[in-house]
Amino acid sequence: MNIKDIKKIKNEGFSTLLIVILLGGVALTLVLTLTTSSVWSIRGSIDSRNSNQAKSLANACAEVALEAMRENNSYTGANNVTLNGNTCTYTITNTGGTTRGITVTGTVNSIVRKLNITTSTFNPLVISSWQEN
């Protein structure tokens, strides 16, 4: 074997090594991109689920507040309700005459959903507005 053959083998080996390194880098970049995308997708679905649960919790808490008002028309104040290990808070305020304002907050794993409800009469109980903040 002469020096020209050795140089040719070195150049071919270097080219092959460079191609393998470049392809490995591209493959690693693709894997990291897909992994990051998957993690963010999972995180988004968890937040979406928690948001739906917080909304359901706030709605259930609002129903409890409305029932408390139905049982005692002069009731005002705040209370906590625990459902499935999560706690929500409602506050009933007298806004004049037979109208009442209800503020509800439902929290599930740091996701907060709030409701503002206004009622206009007691018998029958009429809800004037039900808005989510």
Secondary structure as UniProt FT lines:
FT   HELIX           3..71
FT   TURN            73..74
FT   STRAND          77..83
FT   TURN            84..85
FT   STRAND          86..96
FT   TURN            97..98
FT   STRAND          99..108
FT   TURN            109..110
FT   STRAND          111..121
FT   TURN            122..125
FT   STRAND          126..132
//
